[in-house]
Amino acid sequence: MSSSVRLSSRTKVLHLIIALTMICLMTVGYYMEEFEVFALYPIHKSFGTLLLFVASFRVYWRFKQGWPTPLGNVSVIQHAVAKGVHWVLLISTLLFPLSGLAMSIGGGNGLSVFGLEIVAQSIDAITGDKIPVNEMVAGVGRRVHATLLWVVGITLILHIVGAFKHHVIDKDETIKRMFSFKNS
C-alpha cells in the first residue's frame, strides 16, 4: 500500500480505542437503563469522562491529518454517505460524553471519576435529597444521550456494513489499511 493511503499507527489505535469504548459504553448504558442496574453508573461515567478526553484528541488528530483518501472507485453518493457516517461518528464521540456529563451534573448527581470527586453532588442540607443544579440542562442531556444511543447504533451498523462491502464486494484494502499495523 502506498504511503499516500496509509494511516498512522496513532490514527489506528485511536480508532480502535474509541470504537471499542463506545460500543462497550453503549451496551452497558442500555443495560443499566433497561434493567435499572444503578451500581454500574459510576464506572460508566468514569469511562465516559475518559472517553471525552481521548475523543477530543482524536477529533484534533483527524483535522490535523485530514480525512483518509477513499480506496478503489466509489460513486459520489457512496462517498457522501461515507462522509456523513464518519461525521456522525466523530461528532457523537464528543456529544455522547458531553450529554452524559450534562445529565449527571445538571441533575445534581455530580461527577466522580474512578472515585475521585470532580464535581460534588448537589445535596439539600436539611433533607439529604439530591437537588438538580439545572433541570433543563439535565433534561436536554438525557434526551441527547438517549437519542444518540439509537443514532450511533444505526450509524455504526452502516459503518461496519460499508467496511465489509469494501472488503467483500469491492475487494479493496480499506479494512487492511485500518487494521494492519505492519510498517504503519
Stockholm file with secondary structure:
# STOCKHOLM 1.0

chainA/1-184         MSSSVRLSSRTKVLHLIIALTMICLMTVGYYMEEFEVFALYPIHKSFGTLLLFVASFRVYWRFKQGWPTPLGNVSVIQHAVAKGVHWVLLISTLLFPLSGLAMSIGGGNGLSVFGLEIVAQSIDAITGDKIPVNEMVAGVGRRVHATLLWVVGITLILHIVGAFKHHVIDKDETIKRMFSFKNS
#=GR chainA/1-184 SS CCTTTCCCHHHHHHHHHHHHHHHHHHHHHHHHHHHTCGGGHHHHHHHHHHHHHHHHHHHHHHHHHCCCCCCSCCCHHHHHHHHHHHHHHHHHHHHHHHHHHHHHHHTTCCEEETTEEEECCCBCTTTCCBCCSCHHHHHHHHHHHHHHHHHHHHHHHHHHHHHHIIIIIICCSHHHHHHCCTTC
#=GC SS_cons         CCTTTCCCHHHHHHHHHHHHHHHHHHHHHHHHHHHTCGGGHHHHHHHHHHHHHHHHHHHHHHHHHCCCCCCSCCCHHHHHHHHHHHHHHHHHHHHHHHHHHHHHHHTTCCEEETTEEEECCCBCTTTCCBCCSCHHHHHHHHHHHHHHHHHHHHHHHHHHHHHHIIIIIICCSHHHHHHCCTTC
//
